[in-house]
Amino acid sequence: MTPTEIDIKHKAKYYALLKEYDRVCYLLDRANENGNNIHPDYNTLALRDVAKLYAKYAALYNAQHEYHAVIAGALFDFMGWLTSRPKRIILSSVDDASPAVDAIKDFAKMRGLSLDDAKVQDWQDILKLMETEK
């Protein structure tokens, strides 16, 4: 991965963690305001730090699930589109690959998806990295 891709990945994680931390702090504050008092021994900076740590791991886990779901959705969407076309294409190790590339280009155009600088291997690397961070 390039430094820019790593920076983007970390910024996305940072904003997700920050959002979750803010949500936990908001819920703690709302609990106190609504009379659902949290015992003072538990409403501490330490509890908020634990909530922050929990939020970090929850965000990593949820992000991994979301990446898997998005990739799976794209695959099913493409195959649904591909199997609804009247034009037949044959894919095998002995056939020309250009019809498959043309189909990908047509699908991407239909969905407004840019294929410029496609990261063919990167999505696998990112998912592997997320598995090791759990």
Residue, then its C-alpha position, 0 to 999 in steps of 0.5 A: m500500500t502506498p503512504t497515501e492509501i495508508d493515511i486514508k485508511h488510518k483517517a477513516k479508522y480515526y474518524a470512526l473511533l472518534k464518532e463511537y467515542d463521542r457516542v459513548c460519552y453522549l450516552l453517559d451524559r444523557a444517562n445522568e441527565n435523565g435520572n438514570n444515574i450512573h454511580p459516581d464510582y463508575n462515571t469516571l475518566a477511567l470508565r470513559d477510557v475503557a469505553k474508548l478502548y472498547a469502541k476502538y475494537a468494536a469499530l475495527y470489528n464492524a468495519q471489517h464486517e462492513y468491508h466484507a459486506v460491500i465486497a460481497g454486495a458488489l460481486f452479487d450485483f455484478m453477477g446479477w447484471l451479468t446473468s441478466r444480459p442477453k449476450r453470452i460470454i464464455l470464461s475459462s483458462v483457454d478463452d480470450a479474457s477481453p469479453a470479461v474485461d468488456a463486461i466489467k467496463d460496461f458494468a462499471k459505466m452503468r454504476g458510475l464506477s471508475l476503473d482508473d487505478a484499480k487496486v486489484q490486490d489491495w482489497q485482499d491486503i486490507l482485509k488480511l490486515m484487519e484480521t490481524e488487528k482483531 
